[in-house]
Amino acid sequence: MNLTINSKELAEGVASVSKALPARTQMPILEGIYLQASSDGLMLKCTDMMLQKECTVAADVSEEGYAVVTGKLFTDLVRKIPDGEVTLRLDGETLFISCGRFNSSIQCLSDSGNYPDMQFNGDSFSVKLDSDQCAKMINETVFATSTEESKPILTGVLIELGSEISFVATDAFQFAKRSMALRIPSEERSMIVPSKSMVEIARMMDAVSGEAELTFTKTHVSVSVGSERLVARLLDGNYIKYQNILPKDHNARVCLDKREMMDSIDRAQLMAREGNSNILMKFSGDKVTISANSHAGKVSEEVDAQKAGDDIDIAFNPRFVMNVLKNIPDDKVYMDFTTSIAPCVIKPAKTDGFYYLIVPVRIYQN
């Protein structure tokens, strides 16, 4: 393998595919980045066997070949290479790198020819949607996925298709759903994509404008954007029947200014984190009082509100509330309550397609 390539384009390509490097693995070969030089340029690839990222970068290839280099070292190295043309030359199991007066060599991983490839085979179907809107919808839901490996199905985002597309995520404490009508309705289907893969799909969508396409088989999803391609394995299993946990009605609805709420909660959580990490909200009349107590002191602040229905005192983990509020596009939000221990529904006051739910925490006061 012998080629020359622009250092900035190489660094961008490596940064893209390295998102699929596993944090830990029992397969040493997966700790590497696969390089393949051909007439098409330099193809870079990483996989953790659940997510695979590929990127082809334009290069002047004088000798074709392939190698697998240590992922973290190569990523850090190319990020710091000076601007200019980089030469990559493979000699045996050593990759020589030069750019201007910079020279380096990296020992390649053995058994490069057996680097795994996630196959995307079988009957498939595609969904087309605006790339910018898709990226936003993913970011507006993926935060609610679980990080607990004991609940593997909740570590993914449920995608529901029909006349509209919906992204659903929950960790059993917070719930997020975003929906949007499809220009071309789909057959009713559902699939679960790991949150890490969804984050990568959103990142790819952010880089382009116009229409993008998600292609699914029974076991995988694939996305191609420009020179990048992603293949991700779907999670196997049945998602929870979330419709059964959504409140059917409410005893109180409060309309609040989103920015005022976020600022007040941001101040209250400074004190909350010194104690039990929770904040208390007292909704009464045309005010909501947001407070937090800890061994270090107390904080309390009033925010204007428009309330219809019963007064209510309720406590939340402030992180969950902030997660929701920062993803709502409207200036005003509705908070719907039934009791102080029942989930609270949060929606934009005007914009459709957003549905958030937060489970409160029980507090005991003297």
Secondary structure, 3 states (H helix, E strand, C coil): CEEEEEHHHHHHHHHHHHHHCCCCCCCHHHHEEEEEEECCEEEEEEECCCEEEEEEECCEEEECEEEEEEHHHHHHHHHHCCCCEEEEEEECCEEEEEECCEEEEEEECCCHHHCCCCCCCCCCEEEEEEHHHHHHHHHCCHHHCCCCCCCHHHHEEEEEECCEEEEEEECCCEEEEEEEECCCCCCCEEEEEEHHHHHHHHHHHHCCCCEEEEEECCCEEEEEECCEEEEEECCCCCCCCHHHHCCCCCCEEEEEEHHHHHHHHHHHHHHHCCCCCCEEEEEECCEEEEEEEECCEEEEEEEEEEEEECCEEEEECHHHHHHHHCCCCCCEEEEEECCCCCCEEEEECCCCCEEEEECCECCCCC
